[in-house]
């Protein structure tokens, strides 16, 4: 059976006369094409709706040119509208006879969206300019990918409080952060590319599922959820650090630790993963106490309204 080398993408503009010379050059070098090469630019699988644009194709929101960055604002606006609709029609969803089927369909859609990311990579390869195109730097080890998976099981199981606790704290911190600053993941894929839509759905749907479980099924965050979330991130972070160190030739950048490796904290660069772990831990605790405050204020408001009616 024939195999496909996913590490190599050949430019469709290479003539048949030069093919032998090109393959000979590859054999001599013992490496795949360099995507940054002036002679051979890997375009063939990188054009079109499922491909990549130029760096800077996507721009994050700023207050200088709001309209020009509307493709960042629009998904967030729709996200807010969806949260409101779930809250508004929570009683309908709770008593809907097809509610369980709805959750299964929702979970199936998220699975397809997550899998489509990897199916697309098999087609277009990696987007890292100047690096060998390899799928070893695209293993499912990002936080968003696992929260998407956990959210699917949470929706299908229906009453799994452990999964809810993890999804609540991770989605509402790391997941929301990715929505605010998405340019690290989709800097070269604006609305003209599939990756743009896949990114937003991959991040928005799991977070929406958390609000759905809160409003419709009455799930609430617990203190143990803080530790469950940190335990999950600690395991994932440890695996990511090991792979980033061992897959240097494949330019592995799991969990975006490369963004912090040269940032000194108190004059020591190696403590940065620990520092950001403490930062996330603090964010989890802050989210927990904020949610408790909101629940308490809402309870007091309902009791006050009930007293006024009497």
C-alpha positions as a Python dict, from the first residue, in 0.01 Angstrom:
ca = {
    (1, 'X'): (0, 0, 0),
    (2, 'X'): (134, 339, -90),
    (3, 'X'): (199, 601, 173),
    (4, 'X'): (179, 978, 171),
    (5, 'X'): (462, 1182, 314),
    (6, 'X'): (283, 1457, 503),
    (7, 'X'): (617, 1628, 566),
    (8, 'X'): (648, 1733, 202),
    (9, 'X'): (435, 1967, -3),
    (10, 'X'): (534, 2014, -366),
    (11, 'X'): (471, 2334, -557),
    (12, 'X'): (238, 2280, -852),
    (13, 'X'): (444, 2527, -1057),
    (14, 'X'): (751, 2298, -1072),
    (15, 'X'): (790, 2171, -1427),
    (16, 'X'): (836, 1804, -1509),
    (17, 'X'): (1182, 1880, -1652),
    (18, 'X'): (1298, 2009, -1316),
    (19, 'X'): (1128, 1737, -1110),
    (20, 'X'): (1424, 1500, -1127),
    (21, 'X'): (1668, 1770, -1029),
    (22, 'X'): (1444, 1876, -741),
    (23, 'X'): (1408, 1524, -605),
    (24, 'X'): (1783, 1473, -637),
    (25, 'X'): (1843, 1790, -438),
    (26, 'X'): (1604, 1668, -169),
    (27, 'X'): (1784, 1335, -144),
    (28, 'X'): (2122, 1506, -113),
    (29, 'X'): (2004, 1739, 158),
    (30, 'X'): (1817, 1463, 340),
    (31, 'X'): (1540, 1706, 437),
    (32, 'X'): (1201, 1815, 314),
    (33, 'X'): (1152, 2145, 136),
    (34, 'X'): (1211, 2461, 333),
    (35, 'X'): (890, 2662, 310),
    (36, 'X'): (1093, 2982, 312),
    (37, 'X'): (1297, 2884, 5),
    (38, 'X'): (1309, 3136, -278),
    (39, 'X'): (1326, 2863, -542),
    (40, 'X'): (1050, 2638, -409),
    (41, 'X'): (753, 2794, -230),
    (42, 'X'): (503, 2542, -98),
    (43, 'X'): (179, 2684, -239),
    (44, 'X'): (-2, 2394, -398),
    (45, 'X'): (-188, 2280, -90),
    (46, 'X'): (-180, 2621, 80),
    (47, 'X'): (-412, 2810, -155),
    (48, 'X'): (-788, 2840, -138),
    (49, 'X'): (-1050, 2831, 133),
    (50, 'X'): (-878, 2556, 335),
    (51, 'X'): (-530, 2705, 306),
    (52, 'X'): (-341, 2996, 463),
    (53, 'X'): (-321, 3364, 389),
    (54, 'X'): (-31, 3597, 445),
    (55, 'X'): (86, 3675, 795),
    (56, 'X'): (-131, 3953, 934),
    (57, 'X'): (-440, 3844, 742),
    (58, 'X'): (-628, 3848, 1073),
    (59, 'X'): (-614, 4155, 1297),
    (60, 'X'): (-719, 4161, 1660),
    (61, 'X'): (-956, 4430, 1780),
    (62, 'X'): (-833, 4773, 1882),
    (63, 'X'): (-1009, 5100, 1958),
    (64, 'X'): (-842, 5291, 1674),
    (65, 'X'): (-1008, 5112, 1385),
    (66, 'X'): (-1313, 4930, 1524),
    (67, 'X'): (-1483, 4869, 1189),
    (68, 'X'): (-1165, 4743, 1028),
    (69, 'X'): (-1139, 4474, 1296),
    (70, 'X'): (-1506, 4380, 1290),
    (71, 'X'): (-1425, 4018, 1197),
    (72, 'X'): (-1284, 3987, 1551),
    (73, 'X'): (-1574, 4163, 1721),
    (74, 'X'): (-1858, 3988, 1535),
    (75, 'X'): (-1798, 3635, 1676),
    (76, 'X'): (-1776, 3780, 2029),
    (77, 'X'): (-2101, 3973, 1978),
    (78, 'X'): (-2274, 3658, 1850),
    (79, 'X'): (-2131, 3471, 2149),
    (80, 'X'): (-2290, 3720, 2386),
    (81, 'X'): (-2623, 3694, 2203),
    (82, 'X'): (-2611, 3313, 2226),
    (83, 'X'): (-2548, 3328, 2603),
    (84, 'X'): (-2847, 3559, 2645),
    (85, 'X'): (-3072, 3330, 2439),
    (86, 'X'): (-2970, 3025, 2642),
    (87, 'X'): (-3053, 3215, 2961),
    (88, 'X'): (-3379, 3352, 2819),
    (89, 'X'): (-3508, 3015, 2702),
    (90, 'X'): (-3356, 2803, 2979),
    (91, 'X'): (-3698, 2678, 3092),
    (92, 'X'): (-3784, 2573, 2738),
    (93, 'X'): (-3462, 2378, 2698),
    (94, 'X'): (-3500, 2219, 3042),
    (95, 'X'): (-3846, 2082, 2961),
    (96, 'X'): (-3794, 2015, 2591),
    (97, 'X'): (-3856, 1650, 2509),
    (98, 'X'): (-3571, 1655, 2256),
    (99, 'X'): (-3327, 1820, 2496),
    (100, 'X'): (-3108, 1511, 2528),
    (101, 'X'): (-3097, 1470, 2149),
    (102, 'X'): (-3006, 1838, 2120),
    (103, 'X'): (-2709, 1790, 2351),
    (104, 'X'): (-2589, 1488, 2154),
    (105, 'X'): (-2612, 1682, 1827),
    (106, 'X'): (-2424, 1972, 1985),
    (107, 'X'): (-2149, 1733, 2102),
    (108, 'X'): (-2131, 1566, 1758),
    (109, 'X'): (-2088, 1905, 1590),
    (110, 'X'): (-1801, 1992, 1825),
    (111, 'X'): (-1632, 1658, 1754),
    (112, 'X'): (-1656, 1718, 1379),
    (113, 'X'): (-1521, 2072, 1417),
    (114, 'X'): (-1228, 1947, 1623),
    (115, 'X'): (-1152, 1660, 1386),
    (116, 'X'): (-1175, 1891, 1084),
    (117, 'X'): (-872, 2080, 1218),
    (118, 'X'): (-658, 1768, 1181),
    (119, 'X'): (-819, 1661, 852),
    (120, 'X'): (-730, 2004, 719),
    (121, 'X'): (-370, 1967, 837),
    (122, 'X'): (-339, 1643, 640),
    (123, 'X'): (-435, 1848, 336),
    (124, 'X'): (-245, 2175, 381),
    (125, 'X'): (28, 2084, 628),
    (126, 'X'): (179, 2319, 885),
    (127, 'X'): (165, 2697, 850),
    (128, 'X'): (505, 2767, 1006),
    (129, 'X'): (701, 2957, 744),
    (130, 'X'): (1067, 2859, 740),
    (131, 'X'): (1005, 2525, 910),
    (132, 'X'): (970, 2169, 783),
    (133, 'X'): (602, 2092, 734),
    (134, 'X'): (525, 1827, 994),
    (135, 'X'): (224, 1712, 1188),
    (136, 'X'): (437, 1631, 1494),
    (137, 'X'): (397, 1992, 1606),
    (138, 'X'): (18, 1967, 1572),
    (139, 'X'): (-69, 1685, 1811),
    (140, 'X'): (-391, 1739, 2014),
    (141, 'X'): (-218, 1888, 2316),
    (142, 'X'): (-361, 2238, 2327),
    (143, 'X'): (-597, 2344, 2604),
    (144, 'X'): (-877, 2437, 2363),
    (145, 'X'): (-865, 2095, 2199),
    (146, 'X'): (-907, 1908, 2526),
    (147, 'X'): (-1175, 2140, 2660),
    (148, 'X'): (-1363, 2076, 2337),
    (149, 'X'): (-1331, 1701, 2395),
    (150, 'X'): (-1431, 1729, 2762),
    (151, 'X'): (-1728, 1949, 2670),
    (152, 'X'): (-1850, 1684, 2426),
    (153, 'X'): (-1848, 1418, 2698),
    (154, 'X'): (-2004, 1663, 2945),
    (155, 'X'): (-2297, 1725, 2711),
    (156, 'X'): (-2342, 1357, 2628),
    (157, 'X'): (-2314, 1239, 2988),
    (158, 'X'): (-2549, 1515, 3099),
    (159, 'X'): (-2484, 1492, 3472),
    (160, 'X'): (-2106, 1459, 3494),
    (161, 'X'): (-2013, 1724, 3747),
    (162, 'X'): (-1639, 1649, 3731),
    (163, 'X'): (-1620, 1733, 3363),
    (164, 'X'): (-1830, 2043, 3422),
    (165, 'X'): (-1590, 2167, 3691),
    (166, 'X'): (-1290, 2132, 3460),
    (167, 'X'): (-1469, 2291, 3165),
    (168, 'X'): (-1608, 2576, 3375),
    (169, 'X'): (-1274, 2697, 3506),
    (170, 'X'): (-1065, 2629, 3197),
    (171, 'X'): (-1315, 2755, 2938),
    (172, 'X'): (-1398, 3073, 3129),
    (173, 'X'): (-1030, 3164, 3176),
    (174, 'X'): (-799, 3021, 2910),
    (175, 'X'): (-1083, 2983, 2660),
    (176, 'X'): (-1201, 3342, 2699),
    (177, 'X'): (-840, 3466, 2683),
    (178, 'X'): (-807, 3297, 2343),
    (179, 'X'): (-1116, 3483, 2223),
    (180, 'X'): (-974, 3816, 2335),
    (181, 'X'): (-630, 3755, 2181),
    (182, 'X'): (-679, 3503, 1896),
    (183, 'X'): (-407, 3638, 1668),
    (184, 'X'): (-147, 3387, 1793),
    (185, 'X'): (-352, 3105, 1641),
    (186, 'X'): (-509, 3260, 1330),
    (187, 'X'): (-282, 3548, 1231),
    (188, 'X'): (-278, 3428, 868),
    (189, 'X'): (-640, 3315, 833),
    (190, 'X'): (-911, 3579, 825),
    (191, 'X'): (-1278, 3534, 722),
    (192, 'X'): (-1174, 3414, 374),
    (193, 'X'): (-1036, 3090, 520),
    (194, 'X'): (-1193, 2785, 684),
    (195, 'X'): (-952, 2798, 978),
    (196, 'X'): (-1109, 3128, 1087),
    (197, 'X'): (-1452, 2968, 1133),
    (198, 'X'): (-1311, 2647, 1278),
    (199, 'X'): (-1113, 2845, 1538),
    (200, 'X'): (-1414, 3043, 1661),
    (201, 'X'): (-1648, 2744, 1674),
    (202, 'X'): (-1383, 2533, 1849),
    (203, 'X'): (-1356, 2796, 2123),
    (204, 'X'): (-1710, 2934, 2142),
    (205, 'X'): (-1913, 2611, 2147),
    (206, 'X'): (-1736, 2454, 2449),
    (207, 'X'): (-1770, 2778, 2645),
    (208, 'X'): (-2137, 2803, 2545),
    (209, 'X'): (-2187, 2446, 2666),
    (210, 'X'): (-2067, 2557, 3011),
    (211, 'X'): (-2329, 2834, 3021),
    (212, 'X'): (-2587, 2584, 2897),
    (213, 'X'): (-2515, 2349, 3187),
    (214, 'X'): (-2528, 2642, 3432),
    (215, 'X'): (-2855, 2795, 3308),
    (216, 'X'): (-3045, 2486, 3193),
    (217, 'X'): (-2926, 2212, 3430),
    (218, 'X'): (-2837, 2427, 3730),
    (219, 'X'): (-2473, 2322, 3759),
    (220, 'X'): (-2260, 2538, 3986),
    (221, 'X'): (-1880, 2572, 4026),
    (222, 'X'): (-1728, 2409, 4333),
    (223, 'X'): (-1402, 2478, 4512),
    (224, 'X'): (-1276, 2135, 4409),
    (225, 'X'): (-1318, 2248, 4049),
    (226, 'X'): (-1027, 2487, 4098),
    (227, 'X'): (-799, 2196, 4183),
    (228, 'X'): (-943, 1970, 3913),
    (229, 'X'): (-877, 2240, 3654),
    (230, 'X'): (-525, 2298, 3779),
    (231, 'X'): (-458, 1925, 3785),
    (232, 'X'): (-568, 1897, 3423),
    (233, 'X'): (-353, 2192, 3314),
    (234, 'X'): (-54, 2064, 3512),
    (235, 'X'): (-63, 1726, 3339),
    (236, 'X'): (-111, 1886, 2998),
    (237, 'X'): (160, 2145, 3065),
    (238, 'X'): (412, 1881, 3172),
    (239, 'X'): (354, 1681, 2853),
    (240, 'X'): (378, 1999, 2645),
    (241, 'X'): (708, 2104, 2803),
    (242, 'X'): (859, 1760, 2741),
    (243, 'X'): (748, 1753, 2377),
    (244, 'X'): (858, 2111, 2314),
    (245, 'X'): (1205, 2015, 2435),
    (246, 'X'): (1227, 1689, 2238),
    (247, 'X'): (1064, 1801, 1912),
    (248, 'X'): (1274, 2112, 1856),
    (249, 'X'): (1351, 2012, 1495),
    (250, 'X'): (979, 2010, 1427),
    (251, 'X'): (931, 2351, 1589),
    (252, 'X'): (685, 2223, 1849),
    (253, 'X'): (514, 2512, 2032),
    (254, 'X'): (256, 2343, 2251),
    (255, 'X'): (64, 2567, 2491),
    (256, 'X'): (256, 2865, 2349),
    (257, 'X'): (532, 2833, 2608),
    (258, 'X'): (770, 2975, 2347),
    (259, 'X'): (608, 3316, 2396),
    (260, 'X'): (736, 3327, 2755),
    (261, 'X'): (1068, 3143, 2745),
    (262, 'X'): (1271, 3464, 2708),
    (263, 'X'): (1069, 3668, 2953),
    (264, 'X'): (1261, 3705, 3282),
    (265, 'X'): (1072, 3694, 3611),
    (266, 'X'): (1281, 3837, 3896),
    (267, 'X'): (1582, 3794, 3670),
    (268, 'X'): (1527, 3418, 3619),
    (269, 'X'): (1386, 3294, 3290),
    (270, 'X'): (1328, 2929, 3383),
    (271, 'X'): (1059, 3012, 3640),
    (272, 'X'): (822, 3158, 3381),
    (273, 'X'): (612, 2838, 3345),
    (274, 'X'): (575, 2830, 3724),
    (275, 'X'): (487, 3199, 3732),
    (276, 'X'): (212, 3157, 3474),
    (277, 'X'): (85, 2847, 3654),
    (278, 'X'): (45, 3060, 3967),
    (279, 'X'): (-127, 3326, 3755),
    (280, 'X'): (-377, 3073, 3619),
    (281, 'X'): (-432, 2932, 3968),
    (282, 'X'): (-514, 3285, 4087),
    (283, 'X'): (-751, 3333, 3794),
    (284, 'X'): (-932, 3011, 3888),
    (285, 'X'): (-977, 3125, 4247),
    (286, 'X'): (-1091, 3469, 4130),
    (287, 'X'): (-1347, 3311, 3898),
    (288, 'X'): (-1472, 3084, 4177),
    (289, 'X'): (-1532, 3368, 4423),
    (290, 'X'): (-1678, 3591, 4152),
    (291, 'X'): (-1928, 3321, 4058),
    (292, 'X'): (-2018, 3274, 4426),
    (293, 'X'): (-2077, 3648, 4458),
    (294, 'X'): (-2301, 3653, 4151),
    (295, 'X'): (-2502, 3355, 4277),
    (296, 'X'): (-2544, 3517, 4617),
    (297, 'X'): (-2653, 3852, 4470),
    (298, 'X'): (-2904, 3677, 4244),
    (299, 'X'): (-3041, 3478, 4537),
    (300, 'X'): (-3082, 3796, 4745),
    (301, 'X'): (-3254, 3967, 4452),
    (302, 'X'): (-3503, 3682, 4411),
    (303, 'X'): (-3577, 3676, 4784),
    (304, 'X'): (-3628, 4054, 4785),
    (305, 'X'): (-3871, 4036, 4492),
    (306, 'X'): (-4062, 3755, 4664),
    (307, 'X'): (-4088, 3961, 4984),
    (308, 'X'): (-4215, 4266, 4793),
    (309, 'X'): (-4490, 4061, 4630),
    (310, 'X'): (-4617, 3951, 4974),
}
